[in-house]
Amino acid sequence: MTNMSTTGTGVAPDVRGVLQSQAAVTPEESRQRWMELGLVLLIFIAPLWIISFSTFLRGGALEDRNTTHFLAACVHEFAALLLLGYVLKRSGRNFGALGIRPSFGGLGMGAVLWLGVVIVTRLSYYFLQYAHFAIFHQYLRPWDMSGIMGGTAIWVWVPFILLNPWFEEVLVRGYVMTEVAELSGSTAFAVLVSTAIQTGYHLYQGPVNTVMVGSCFLLLSLYYARTRKLFPVIVAHTIIDVLAGIHLIYHGRH
């Protein structure tokens, strides 16, 4: 999670560098990359959207997820990263082109970014609740997520928690934002697309949590768009998932 490309002074270029690079992309290459982006999303993200949206429509009837479910999720996410590596290689790139350059500074920045996420999500929670109370004279009740990981073996839970941030941030943040920004010429559009995709497959958590994670993903997208550094984003997401996982497992078993 450090910077993706650097200038001669070692300072990450601002986001305009992404848009300028699209001049070298031929129309044929552009069509090919749009198609690859669509296929990657169709294969690895669309199923998550379908499950999440159907759960949302059922009002949160989310069944307990056991070891088998999370083992399959690990295979799914690892396969996605492998395919993405192949797609990048086909165009002469690698994961470093997305800003994945680990460093100690990136670890520290990831922790700072996590604190920013904590602040932003709490603010979004209070705003949503106050707005809902002002209109409907009652507060929204968050959906119960305590059973989601209660039946998961620790030997599957740990790899999943560590793999999931890489899957989400490399694929939906780094890859999607880079492709959309370069091919459409709009970084703002890339931020919106990435945030919307990621928020969409978290609908299963219910309205309250969806608004909170949506604000989290928006902050992470804006940070990545401005700095072109993905490693701190992955670190921040890892902290979020580890803490959430511990919370869910504890409450799912007590």
N, C-alpha and C positions, 0 to 999 in steps of 0.2 A: 504494500500500500504506500509507496512513495510516489515520486513523480514519474510521469510517463515518458516525457522527453524533456530535455533541458537545453537551455541556450548555452552559449559559450561561457557565460558568467555563472552557470550552475543554477540559475533561477528559472522556475517553471514558467513557460510562456503563458500569456493569458489566452482565454478561450478563442480569440480570433484566429489563432494558429490552426485550430481545427478546421475552421471554415475556409481558410486560405488553401489548405491542403487539397480541397476537393477539385481545384483547377486541374490537377494532374490525373483525375479520374475520368476515363473515357466513357462515353454513353454506354458502350457494351459492358464495360466493367461495372458501371453503376447499376445496370439492370441485373447483372449477375449477383451483385452484393445485396440488392433489395430482395431478390429471390431467396438467397441464402438466409438472410435475416428472417424472412417470412417463414421459411421451413423450420428454422431453429425454434422460433416462437410457437409454431404449430405443433411441433413434436414434443417440446419440453415444457411450454408454458400454458398452452390451451387446455390440456387436461387439468391442470391446477385451477384454472379459471372456472371450468365446468363444475368441479367438485365444490369449490368455494362458493360459487353463485347458487348452486342447488341447496347447499347447507344454509345459506342466508335466507333463501326463499322458504325453507322449512322452519325458519325461526330459531335456528341454533340447535337443531337436533343432531348434534355431532356425536357420533359413536366413539367409544373409547378406542384408542389406537394402540395396538399391541406391538410386540417385538417384530413380527412379520411385516407389519406396515412400515415401520421405520427402516427395516433392513432393505425393503423394496425402494424406499425413498433414497437411501444411500446409493443404491445401484443406479437409480434414475438420475441423480444429481452428478454422480461421477461420470456416467455416460455422456451427459450434457457437456461437461467440461472437456472430455476427450473429443467429442465432435466439434466443439468450438475451436479447440486447438488445431484440428484438421482444416477447418474453414479459414482460420487466420493464416495458416501455413500456405494454403492455396493462393492467397493474395500477397505472399511474401512478408507476412507479419508474424508476430508471436505474442504471447501474453504481455510481454514488456511494452508492446505498443499500446496497451490499454492503461498503462500506468502502474503496473504491479512491480514495484521495486522495493522490497523490504529493507527497512533500516530502523535503527533505534529511535531516530527522530520520528519516524512514522508511527512507532508504537506510542510514543508520548502524545503525538497529535491525535491518534485514534482515541486515547483516553479523554483528551480535551473535547473532541468531537462527540464522544458519548455523553459527556456532561451537557453539551449543547442540546443533544437529543432529549435528555431528561427534562431540561427546561422547556423546550419547545412542545414536547408532548403534554406536559402538565398544563401549560398555557392553553393548548388546544382543547384539553379536557374541560377546563374551567369555562372557556368560552362556549363550548358546545352545551354544557349543562346550564349555564346562565341563559343562553339564547333559548334553549328548549323550555326552561321554566318560565321565561318571560312570555312565551307563546302559548304553551299548553298547561302551565301552572303545576308542573310536576317534573321531577328529574328523571333522566334516563338511567335504567339499571344495566350495568355491563353484563354481558353473557358469561355464564360460568364455563371456564376453560379448564377446570381442575382435573377432569378425567382424561384429557387429551394424551398425557404421557404416563399416566399412572401404572399401566401394565407393561411398560417398556423395560427390557433388561438393560442394565448399565453398560454392557459391552456393545450394545447397539446405540444407546443414547449418546454416549461420548463421541463416537465417530460422526454421528449425524449432526450434533451440535457444532462440531468443529468444521464439518464440510459444508453445511448449509449457508453460512455467510459467504463462502467463496463462490458457491453456485449462484446465489442471488446477486451478489455485487459484481462478479466478473461477467455474468451473462446479461443481467437486466440493467445494471448500471454502466459498467465499462463498455461492453460490446454494443448494446442497444444505443446508448447515448453517442458513442463514437460513430456508428454507422448512420444514425439518423441525422446527426449534426453535419457530418461530411457530405452525405448524399442529398439532404434537403437544403443545406445552407443555413439552417436555423438552430442555434443552440437552445433558444427558449422552447422551441418545439420538442427538441430532444429531451429537455428536462421534464416537460409535461408528459411525453410518451412514457418515459422510464418510470416516473412516479405513478402514473395511472396503471401501468401494467403491474407493478409491484403491489400497489394498494389493492388492485382488483382480486388477486389471489389470496388476499387476507380478509376478504369479506366474511369468511366463515367465523371470524371472531366477533361479529356483531357490529352495530352502528358506532358504539362508543369507542371500542378498540380500533375499528377501522379508521376513524377520524384521527386517532392518536398515532397509529402507525403511518398513516398517510402524511401527517406533518413531519414525522421522522424521515420518511423517504424523500420528501421534498427538500428538507435540509441537506441530506446526504447528496442528492442530485445537484443542488446548487453549489455545494462545496466542490464536488468533482468537476462540474462545469467551469468553475473559476480556477481551480488549481491543477487539474489534470492529474491528480494523485489519487490512486485507487487503494493503495495499501492502508492508509489511515481509515478509510471508509470500511474496509474489511475488518480491521481491528475493532472499530466502534460497534459494528454489527455483531462481531463475535462476543463482545462483552454483554451486549443486549441479550443475545440468545442464551448464553451461559446462565446469566442471572434469571432469565425467564424460565429456562429449563429446570433449574434447581427449585424455583418456586412452584412450578407446575407438578413436578414429581413429588415434592414434599406434600402438597395439598391433595394430590391424587391418591396418596397412600395413607392419609391421616383423616 
